[in-house]
Amino acid sequence: MSGGFENFGVRGDLADDVSLECGICWTRYNPAEGDSVAQVPPGTPFSVLPEDWHCPNCDAPKAKFMVVEP
């Protein structure tokens, strides 16, 4: 029986302009702004951030980010 966690992680079907928020510290990643801490340029979609990218505030992994509803 599967525990349902084998696909846990970042979704690949996110729109390029969707904002996401860290589920630990609530820091928001806005693609229009990028991430100056990690030198990610403005216009970079969340889905193309490197796998080792972390929250610039609390160091949480990408998998802890949730889509911000409009």
N, C-alpha and C positions, 0 to 999 in steps of 0.2 A: 504494500500500500504506500502511495506517495504522500509525503508530508506537505507538498505544495510549495516548497521553498526552492526548488531547482531553478526557477526562472526569476528569483529575487534579484533586483538590481535596477538599473536605469532603463526606462522604456526607450525603444528606438523609434517610436512613431510620434515623437513630439514635434509640434510645429516650430519652425525656426524662431518665431518671435514670442514664444511662451515664456513667462517668468516662472521661476521656481523659488521655493523658500526652504531653508534648512529646518528640518524637524527638531533640531536640538536647540539652536539659538535664534531662530527666526530671521536670520540674515537672508536677504533676497538676492537672487542672481537674475539680473535683467540683461538679456542679450544685447539690447541697444547700448548699454553702458560697459559691458565686458567686466573684467576683474583687474583693476590696477595693481592689486597686491601680487597676483600671479602673472602679471603682464599679458593678460588676455585682452586683445583689442576689442573695441566696441564693434558690435555687429556679429559677434561669435555666438552661434546657437549653443545651447546647453548640450545638445546631443553630440557635438563635435569636440567638446572639452576633452583633454587627455584623461585616460582612465585613472591616473594618479592625482587628478585635480581634487582638491579638498576645499571645504568651506574656508574662506579667508578669515573668518572670525573665530571659529571653534575647532577647526581642523576635521570636521565630520566628512566622511566620504560622500561621493556623488549619490550613492544609493539612499542617503538620508534626506534628499531633497524631494519636495512635493510640489506638484503643479499648483500655482496660485490661480484660483478661479477669477475670471474677469468681473 
